[in-house]
């Protein structure tokens, strides 16, 4: 698509017209200057502008709404169970929360390794009927991998 | 002491996270008009204030998750869109969605000839049933007052593509208006 492309020209005409109506430079369709289809779209834009004129909230409404927001928030805070607050870690600063998360993840992985180590590193291959143990070992490695990925995902950075 | 008007959103959020609840007030005062304006384009008149309040309650609840990787206003717009979608989900559960516009029309005073209000109802319905990408580009220009180059930057696109998207969005809006009973 180039600047001489008719559709690009029409796009530009329509956006210029939008700027004009929003800046209050015009409030009606120009007599000519573009094709009927683009004029029809310009008419839709005029309808939108007229239906939603600029409207500022009055200071009293702003204050009243703010009071209701704070009241509702406090009510919800009081209703919220204490254990949920603890698990949301709101009592920690964001940097501490991240450190806490990392420490928890390390502890969880370490616990999992300690619990499953005897099964993972058992010398099962020397026994004649060891096929089942090998399957168990592979399965446990998979479980460990999935657990590690899950923990990393749970404590990933969120914007 | 730094005047409130020059304190950045990020600084206010940081203070809020550290337990200074008063820092929410300037943040609210700074953004309530933008949220209210966006909501009134897509939510019936009678529910605009309620949805705006829901947005700010959600802000209070989730401000601790805001890490400043995007601008606060961008984050707030996403939250507003989420709350508007939630409003329609709840509303559609309560009533037949096909009857919803009628319910809104019933709020008009008896014998009202308020064409602007009727036009707003029609436009809200048309905007609400548009694909999100189209609705967003119209709202960014009309309700948020962004210039097209800012919209392009915000959407991670170039100016020509944004203008083309805007034109397609307006065409979709017109089609939706024409298809209304």
Interface residues (C-beta under 8 A of the other chain):
Chain A: X1 X7 X8 X10 X11 X12 X14 X15 X18 X19 X22 X38 X40 X41 X44 X45 X47 X48 X49 X50 X51 X52 X55 X56 X57 X61 X62 X65 X66 X68 X69 X72 X73 X76 X88 X90 X93 X94 X157 X158 X159
Chain B: X17 X18 X25 X28 X29 X32 X33 X36 X37 X40 X41 X49 X52 X53 X56 X57 X60 X61 X64 X65 X66 X67 X69 X70 X75 X116 X119 X120 X123 X138 X141 X142 X143 X145 X147 X148 X160 X163 X164 X166 X167 X170 X171 X173 X174 X177
